[in-house]
Amino acid sequence: MYLYTRYRRKAVLTGPAALRLMGVKTLSWVDSIDLVLEGTTRAKSRALWPQGVVYRSGMLTPQHVRERGSVMMTSLAMALFDTYRYYGRAEALVAVESALQINGVEKDELLRWVAVLPRAKTIKEFRELVEYASPLSESPLETQARDNILVAEIPGLVKLEQQVPFRYVTSWGEPKVGRHDMVINDVIAVGADGKCKWADDWKGVTREERERERWAMHGDKVLIRASWEDVSNGDLVRWVREAIALTQGQNQVEGRTLLAMSTSA
């Protein structure tokens, strides 16, 4: 935060850098800071910007300025909106859904905050994005996966639920409860897990994952596991499309287990 500290007397922090200080996740690494001046002052010439600093123009009233520690920053709603208009829909959706995971932030309340933002271009589209956002996505990958599936308008997709619990038993006979990140049409379970193993006991983690997968496929469910690459290159949408075609018009497939779709872990 050296750059902000240097210019804090003149400007207010906004956008992704402000969101990270609020504990909100972002889609991309934050390698620059966005600064805006209070009032209606226009940003200084780009030639005068220090490296790693971007000055933004626009109206910023005192009601949308907060102090966090020694840092002056915009409100959560303003920082999210600035992320939307300066960095795009995907960046903003990840941030909005992450913000909805923060204790005390409800969608209705966030929409009320958005309603009192200064008038600006794209504010209507941003409000619609907040309405569309899910409070159940637990990671940027889940946000991207859900969004890609819904935006694709896949024929036959009639229901998408998130964080759906299921019971399973470990190889040691211990009963546990797992959760599917998404369940589509009651028969397609999607796990947006990145396929990464972070525990010290790598083999133990993998073994438990396989147990969960085996139980998750009870009742002839299709199981899809997706990584960042699968989401970004379109494989996830293709797999969901194929799984819906495979299961359309049937809730059970008698006598066999359907394919678990994923690249190797």
LOMIKE-558532 format. One record per residue (C-alpha): x, y, z; residue in one letter; residue number from 0. Coordinates in steps of 0.02 Angstrom, whole numbers, plus 32768, in hexadecimal, padded with zeros to 4 digits. Example, Ala and Ser with C-alpha at 12.3 -4.5 7.8 and 13.67 -1.06 7.14 Angstrom:
// LOMIKE-558532
X = 8267 Y = 7F1F Z = 8186 r = a k = 0;
X = 82AC Y = 7FCB Z = 8165 r = s k = 1;
***
This chain:
// LOMIKE-558532
X = 8000 Y = 8000 Z = 8000 r = m k = 0;
X = 8097 Y = 8073 Z = 7FEE r = y k = 1;
X = 804D Y = 80C5 Z = 7F54 r = l k = 2;
X = 7FAB Y = 80ED Z = 7FAD r = y k = 3;
X = 8005 Y = 8130 Z = 8047 r = t k = 4;
X = 8067 Y = 81A6 Z = 7FDA r = r k = 5;
X = 7FCC Y = 81F2 Z = 7F89 r = y k = 6;
X = 7F4B Y = 81DD Z = 8014 r = r k = 7;
X = 7F39 Y = 8297 Z = 8037 r = r k = 8;
X = 7EF0 Y = 82B5 Z = 7F8D r = k k = 9;
X = 7E90 Y = 821A Z = 7F5B r = a k = 10;
X = 7E1F Y = 818B Z = 7F91 r = v k = 11;
X = 7E42 Y = 80D5 Z = 7F6B r = l k = 12;
X = 7DC1 Y = 8077 Z = 7F03 r = t k = 13;
X = 7DAD Y = 7FE1 Z = 7E90 r = g k = 14;
X = 7E00 Y = 7F36 Z = 7EAA r = p k = 15;
X = 7E88 Y = 7F77 Z = 7F20 r = a k = 16;
X = 7E04 Y = 7FBF Z = 7F95 r = a k = 17;
X = 7DA1 Y = 7F1D Z = 7F8C r = l k = 18;
X = 7E37 Y = 7EB4 Z = 7FBD r = r k = 19;
X = 7E4F Y = 7F20 Z = 8059 r = l k = 20;
X = 7D98 Y = 7EFE Z = 8083 r = m k = 21;
X = 7DB6 Y = 7E42 Z = 8079 r = g k = 22;
X = 7D61 Y = 7E2C Z = 7FD0 r = v k = 23;
X = 7DAC Y = 7DB0 Z = 7F54 r = k k = 24;
X = 7DD7 Y = 7DE8 Z = 7EA3 r = t k = 25;
X = 7DE6 Y = 7D86 Z = 7E02 r = l k = 26;
X = 7E91 Y = 7DCB Z = 7DD3 r = s k = 27;
X = 7F2A Y = 7DFB Z = 7E35 r = w k = 28;
X = 7F26 Y = 7EB2 Z = 7E6A r = v k = 29;
X = 7FC6 Y = 7F02 Z = 7E29 r = d k = 30;
X = 7F8E Y = 7FB9 Z = 7E23 r = s k = 31;
X = 7F21 Y = 802D Z = 7E89 r = i k = 32;
X = 7E8E Y = 8098 Z = 7E52 r = d k = 33;
X = 7E7F Y = 8144 Z = 7EA0 r = l k = 34;
X = 7DEF Y = 81BF Z = 7E92 r = v k = 35;
X = 7DE2 Y = 8270 Z = 7ED4 r = l k = 36;
X = 7D4D Y = 82A8 Z = 7F3C r = e k = 37;
X = 7CCD Y = 8318 Z = 7EE7 r = g k = 38;
X = 7CC8 Y = 8322 Z = 7E29 r = t k = 39;
X = 7D81 Y = 8341 Z = 7E08 r = t k = 40;
X = 7DBE Y = 82F1 Z = 7D69 r = r k = 41;
X = 7E55 Y = 827E Z = 7D6A r = a k = 42;
X = 7EFD Y = 82CB Z = 7D44 r = k k = 43;
X = 7F51 Y = 82AC Z = 7C9D r = s k = 44;
X = 7F8B Y = 81F8 Z = 7C85 r = r k = 45;
X = 803C Y = 8237 Z = 7C68 r = a k = 46;
X = 8041 Y = 826F Z = 7D1E r = l k = 47;
X = 800C Y = 81C8 Z = 7D69 r = w k = 48;
X = 8090 Y = 816F Z = 7DD2 r = p k = 49;
X = 80B4 Y = 80BB Z = 7DA1 r = q k = 50;
X = 8030 Y = 8046 Z = 7DE8 r = g k = 51;
X = 7FB2 Y = 80D2 Z = 7E07 r = v k = 52;
X = 7F16 Y = 80F4 Z = 7DA1 r = v k = 53;
X = 7EB1 Y = 8193 Z = 7DC0 r = y k = 54;
X = 7DF6 Y = 8189 Z = 7D9C r = r k = 55;
X = 7D7C Y = 8214 Z = 7D76 r = s k = 56;
X = 7CC9 Y = 821D Z = 7DB6 r = g k = 57;
X = 7C5D Y = 825A Z = 7E44 r = m k = 58;
X = 7C8D Y = 8223 Z = 7EF3 r = l k = 59;
X = 7C25 Y = 8268 Z = 7F82 r = t k = 60;
X = 7C54 Y = 825C Z = 803B r = p k = 61;
X = 7BCC Y = 81DA Z = 805C r = q k = 62;
X = 7C2C Y = 815F Z = 7FEF r = h k = 63;
X = 7CD4 Y = 8177 Z = 8046 r = v k = 64;
X = 7D0B Y = 8107 Z = 80D6 r = r k = 65;
X = 7DA6 Y = 8101 Z = 8143 r = e k = 66;
X = 7DF2 Y = 8057 Z = 8166 r = r k = 67;
X = 7E86 Y = 8067 Z = 81D9 r = g k = 68;
X = 7EEA Y = 80F4 Z = 818E r = s k = 69;
X = 7EA7 Y = 80D7 Z = 80DE r = v k = 70;
X = 7E1E Y = 813F Z = 808F r = m k = 71;
X = 7DBB Y = 80D7 Z = 8014 r = m k = 72;
X = 7D14 Y = 80D2 Z = 7FBE r = t k = 73;
X = 7C7F Y = 8072 Z = 8003 r = s k = 74;
X = 7C6B Y = 7FBA Z = 7FD7 r = l k = 75;
X = 7BE3 Y = 7FE1 Z = 7F57 r = a k = 76;
X = 7C4B Y = 8069 Z = 7F04 r = m k = 77;
X = 7CE8 Y = 7FFD Z = 7EFE r = a k = 78;
X = 7C83 Y = 7F70 Z = 7EAF r = l k = 79;
X = 7C35 Y = 7FE6 Z = 7E30 r = f k = 80;
X = 7CDF Y = 8030 Z = 7E04 r = d k = 81;
X = 7D20 Y = 7F7F Z = 7DEC r = t k = 82;
X = 7C8F Y = 7F5E Z = 7D75 r = y k = 83;
X = 7CA2 Y = 7FF9 Z = 7D0B r = r k = 84;
X = 7D60 Y = 7FF9 Z = 7D04 r = y k = 85;
X = 7D89 Y = 7F3F Z = 7D02 r = y k = 86;
X = 7CEF Y = 7EEA Z = 7CBA r = g k = 87;
X = 7C64 Y = 7E72 Z = 7CE3 r = r k = 88;
X = 7CCA Y = 7DD8 Z = 7D0F r = a k = 89;
X = 7D38 Y = 7E34 Z = 7D8B r = e k = 90;
X = 7CA1 Y = 7E87 Z = 7DDA r = a k = 91;
X = 7C39 Y = 7DE8 Z = 7DE8 r = l k = 92;
X = 7CC3 Y = 7D8D Z = 7E47 r = v k = 93;
X = 7CD4 Y = 7E21 Z = 7EBD r = a k = 94;
X = 7C18 Y = 7E34 Z = 7ED8 r = v k = 95;
X = 7C00 Y = 7D7B Z = 7EFF r = e k = 96;
X = 7C96 Y = 7D7F Z = 7F74 r = s k = 97;
X = 7C4E Y = 7E19 Z = 7FCB r = a k = 98;
X = 7BAB Y = 7DBB Z = 7FE6 r = l k = 99;
X = 7C0E Y = 7D39 Z = 8049 r = q k = 100;
X = 7C45 Y = 7DBD Z = 80C7 r = i k = 101;
X = 7BE4 Y = 7DBA Z = 816A r = n k = 102;
X = 7B60 Y = 7E41 Z = 816F r = g k = 103;
X = 7B58 Y = 7E60 Z = 80B4 r = v k = 104;
X = 7AB1 Y = 7E29 Z = 806B r = e k = 105;
X = 7A7E Y = 7E3F Z = 7FB6 r = k k = 106;
X = 79E8 Y = 7EAC Z = 7FE1 r = d k = 107;
X = 7A57 Y = 7F1D Z = 8047 r = e k = 108;
X = 7ADB Y = 7F27 Z = 7FBE r = l k = 109;
X = 7A53 Y = 7F55 Z = 7F41 r = l k = 110;
X = 7A1B Y = 7FE2 Z = 7FB4 r = r k = 111;
X = 7ACD Y = 8023 Z = 7FBA r = w k = 112;
X = 7AD7 Y = 8019 Z = 7EFC r = v k = 113;
X = 7A34 Y = 807B Z = 7EED r = a k = 114;
X = 7A84 Y = 8114 Z = 7F3F r = v k = 115;
X = 7B23 Y = 8116 Z = 7ED7 r = l k = 116;
X = 7B3C Y = 81B2 Z = 7E6B r = p k = 117;
X = 7AEC Y = 81A7 Z = 7DBF r = r k = 118;
X = 7B65 Y = 8162 Z = 7D40 r = a k = 119;
X = 7B6D Y = 8100 Z = 7C9F r = k k = 120;
X = 7B57 Y = 8043 Z = 7CB5 r = t k = 121;
X = 7B0C Y = 8054 Z = 7D64 r = i k = 122;
X = 7A6E Y = 7FFB Z = 7D26 r = k k = 123;
X = 7AD5 Y = 7F6A Z = 7CE2 r = e k = 124;
X = 7B37 Y = 7F61 Z = 7D84 r = f k = 125;
X = 7A96 Y = 7F58 Z = 7DEA r = r k = 126;
X = 7A5C Y = 7EC8 Z = 7D7C r = e k = 127;
X = 7B02 Y = 7E70 Z = 7D9B r = l k = 128;
X = 7AEA Y = 7E7E Z = 7E57 r = v k = 129;
X = 7A3A Y = 7E36 Z = 7E46 r = e k = 130;
X = 7A80 Y = 7DA6 Z = 7DDE r = y k = 131;
X = 7B0F Y = 7D80 Z = 7E56 r = a k = 132;
X = 7B06 Y = 7CEA Z = 7EC9 r = s k = 133;
X = 7B2D Y = 7CF3 Z = 7F84 r = p k = 134;
X = 7B59 Y = 7C39 Z = 7F82 r = l k = 135;
X = 7BF4 Y = 7C39 Z = 7F14 r = s k = 136;
X = 7C87 Y = 7C16 Z = 7F87 r = e k = 137;
X = 7D18 Y = 7C3B Z = 7F12 r = s k = 138;
X = 7D40 Y = 7C9D Z = 7E73 r = p k = 139;
X = 7D45 Y = 7BF7 Z = 7E16 r = l k = 140;
X = 7C94 Y = 7BCD Z = 7E4C r = e k = 141;
X = 7C5B Y = 7C7A Z = 7E16 r = t k = 142;
X = 7CA7 Y = 7C64 Z = 7D6A r = q k = 143;
X = 7C65 Y = 7BB3 Z = 7D57 r = a k = 144;
X = 7BB2 Y = 7BE1 Z = 7D85 r = r k = 145;
X = 7BB5 Y = 7C7B Z = 7D16 r = d k = 146;
X = 7BF9 Y = 7C1E Z = 7C7F r = n k = 147;
X = 7B74 Y = 7B98 Z = 7C90 r = i k = 148;
X = 7AE4 Y = 7C13 Z = 7CA0 r = l k = 149;
X = 7B20 Y = 7C8B Z = 7C19 r = v k = 150;
X = 7B30 Y = 7BFA Z = 7B9E r = a k = 151;
X = 7A72 Y = 7BE2 Z = 7BA4 r = e k = 152;
X = 7A85 Y = 7B26 Z = 7B91 r = i k = 153;
X = 79E8 Y = 7AD0 Z = 7B4E r = p k = 154;
X = 7996 Y = 7A63 Z = 7BD2 r = g k = 155;
X = 79E3 Y = 7ABD Z = 7C68 r = l k = 156;
X = 794D Y = 7ADC Z = 7CD7 r = v k = 157;
X = 7997 Y = 7ADC Z = 7D86 r = k k = 158;
X = 7A3E Y = 7B0B Z = 7DD4 r = l k = 159;
X = 7A59 Y = 7AFE Z = 7E90 r = e k = 160;
X = 7AF5 Y = 7B2A Z = 7EF3 r = q k = 161;
X = 7B47 Y = 7AE0 Z = 7F8E r = q k = 162;
X = 7AD8 Y = 7A46 Z = 7F8C r = v k = 163;
X = 7B00 Y = 79CF Z = 801E r = p k = 164;
X = 7B13 Y = 7913 Z = 800E r = f k = 165;
X = 7B45 Y = 788D Z = 808A r = r k = 166;
X = 7BD5 Y = 7814 Z = 8072 r = y k = 167;
X = 7C3C Y = 7798 Z = 80D4 r = v k = 168;
X = 7CFA Y = 7798 Z = 80D2 r = t k = 169;
X = 7D62 Y = 76FB Z = 80B3 r = s k = 170;
X = 7D75 Y = 76F2 Z = 8171 r = w k = 171;
X = 7CB8 Y = 76EC Z = 8189 r = g k = 172;
X = 7CAA Y = 779F Z = 81C8 r = e k = 173;
X = 7C08 Y = 77F5 Z = 8193 r = p k = 174;
X = 7C1F Y = 78A4 Z = 814E r = k k = 175;
X = 7BBF Y = 792A Z = 80F0 r = v k = 176;
X = 7C04 Y = 7973 Z = 804F r = g k = 177;
X = 7BC3 Y = 79FA Z = 7FDB r = r k = 178;
X = 7BB5 Y = 7A07 Z = 7F21 r = h k = 179;
X = 7BE5 Y = 7AB4 Z = 7EE2 r = d k = 180;
X = 7B56 Y = 7AA5 Z = 7E66 r = m k = 181;
X = 7ACF Y = 7A28 Z = 7E39 r = v k = 182;
X = 7A7A Y = 7A3B Z = 7D90 r = i k = 183;
X = 79CE Y = 79F2 Z = 7D6C r = n k = 184;
X = 79DF Y = 7987 Z = 7E0A r = d k = 185;
X = 7A53 Y = 790A Z = 7DB2 r = v k = 186;
X = 7AF3 Y = 7964 Z = 7D80 r = i k = 187;
X = 7B6D Y = 798F Z = 7E0C r = a k = 188;
X = 7BF3 Y = 7A10 Z = 7DE7 r = v k = 189;
X = 7C8F Y = 7A2B Z = 7E50 r = g k = 190;
X = 7CF2 Y = 7AC9 Z = 7E28 r = a k = 191;
X = 7D88 Y = 7A9B Z = 7E91 r = d k = 192;
X = 7E20 Y = 7AC9 Z = 7E2B r = g k = 193;
X = 7E5D Y = 7A15 Z = 7E42 r = k k = 194;
X = 7EE7 Y = 7A51 Z = 7EB7 r = c k = 195;
X = 7F1F Y = 79F8 Z = 7F55 r = k k = 196;
X = 7F59 Y = 7A69 Z = 7FE2 r = w k = 197;
X = 7F5C Y = 79F4 Z = 8079 r = a k = 198;
X = 8000 Y = 79A8 Z = 80B4 r = d k = 199;
X = 7FB4 Y = 78FA Z = 80A2 r = d k = 200;
X = 7F9F Y = 7901 Z = 7FE5 r = w k = 201;
X = 7F72 Y = 7849 Z = 7FD6 r = k k = 202;
X = 7EF4 Y = 7858 Z = 8064 r = g k = 203;
X = 7E9F Y = 78EC Z = 8013 r = v k = 204;
X = 7E95 Y = 7892 Z = 7F6C r = t k = 205;
X = 7E4F Y = 77F3 Z = 7FBD r = r k = 206;
X = 7DC7 Y = 7855 Z = 8017 r = e k = 207;
X = 7D9C Y = 78B1 Z = 7F77 r = e k = 208;
X = 7D86 Y = 780C Z = 7F1D r = r k = 209;
X = 7D14 Y = 77CE Z = 7FA9 r = e k = 210;
X = 7CAA Y = 786B Z = 7F9A r = r k = 211;
X = 7CA1 Y = 7855 Z = 7EDE r = e k = 212;
X = 7C6A Y = 779F Z = 7EEF r = r k = 213;
X = 7BDD Y = 77CF Z = 7F66 r = w k = 214;
X = 7BB1 Y = 786A Z = 7F03 r = a k = 215;
X = 7B8C Y = 77FC Z = 7E6D r = m k = 216;
X = 7B0E Y = 7791 Z = 7ECC r = h k = 217;
X = 7A67 Y = 779B Z = 7E75 r = g k = 218;
X = 7ABD Y = 77A1 Z = 7DCB r = d k = 219;
X = 7AF2 Y = 7856 Z = 7DD0 r = k k = 220;
X = 7B6B Y = 789F Z = 7D52 r = v k = 221;
X = 7C01 Y = 78E7 Z = 7DAD r = l k = 222;
X = 7C66 Y = 7974 Z = 7D5D r = i k = 223;
X = 7D05 Y = 79BA Z = 7DAA r = r k = 224;
X = 7D47 Y = 7A5A Z = 7D5E r = a k = 225;
X = 7DEA Y = 7AB8 Z = 7D6D r = s k = 226;
X = 7E10 Y = 7B6D Z = 7D3D r = w k = 227;
X = 7E49 Y = 7B30 Z = 7C93 r = e k = 228;
X = 7DA9 Y = 7ACC Z = 7C79 r = d k = 229;
X = 7D41 Y = 7B66 Z = 7CA1 r = v k = 230;
X = 7DA5 Y = 7BE1 Z = 7C38 r = s k = 231;
X = 7DB8 Y = 7B75 Z = 7B9D r = n k = 232;
X = 7D00 Y = 7B45 Z = 7B92 r = g k = 233;
X = 7D11 Y = 7A8E Z = 7BC4 r = d k = 234;
X = 7C9E Y = 7AA2 Z = 7C5A r = l k = 235;
X = 7C10 Y = 7AE8 Z = 7BF2 r = v k = 236;
X = 7C29 Y = 7A5E Z = 7B71 r = r k = 237;
X = 7C26 Y = 79D6 Z = 7BF7 r = w k = 238;
X = 7B88 Y = 7A1E Z = 7C44 r = v k = 239;
X = 7B36 Y = 7A28 Z = 7B99 r = r k = 240;
X = 7B63 Y = 7972 Z = 7B76 r = e k = 241;
X = 7B2A Y = 7939 Z = 7C23 r = a k = 242;
X = 7A82 Y = 798F Z = 7C10 r = i k = 243;
X = 7A69 Y = 793C Z = 7B67 r = a k = 244;
X = 7A98 Y = 7895 Z = 7BB6 r = l k = 245;
X = 7A21 Y = 78A5 Z = 7C48 r = t k = 246;
X = 7994 Y = 790B Z = 7BFC r = q k = 247;
X = 78EB Y = 78C0 Z = 7C1D r = g k = 248;
X = 792B Y = 7843 Z = 7C9D r = q k = 249;
X = 794F Y = 7853 Z = 7D56 r = n k = 250;
X = 7995 Y = 77A3 Z = 7D66 r = q k = 251;
X = 79F8 Y = 7737 Z = 7CEF r = v k = 252;
X = 79D4 Y = 7683 Z = 7D1D r = e k = 253;
X = 7A64 Y = 760A Z = 7D38 r = g k = 254;
X = 7AFB Y = 767B Z = 7D19 r = r k = 255;
X = 7B5D Y = 770E Z = 7D5A r = t k = 256;
X = 7B72 Y = 77A5 Z = 7CEA r = l k = 257;
X = 7C1A Y = 77EC Z = 7CB8 r = l k = 258;
X = 7C7E Y = 7859 Z = 7D2F r = a k = 259;
X = 7CBD Y = 78E4 Z = 7CBE r = m k = 260;
X = 7D62 Y = 7937 Z = 7CE5 r = s k = 261;
X = 7E14 Y = 7942 Z = 7CAD r = t k = 262;
X = 7E94 Y = 78EB Z = 7D19 r = s k = 263;
X = 7EAE Y = 7934 Z = 7DC7 r = a k = 264;
***
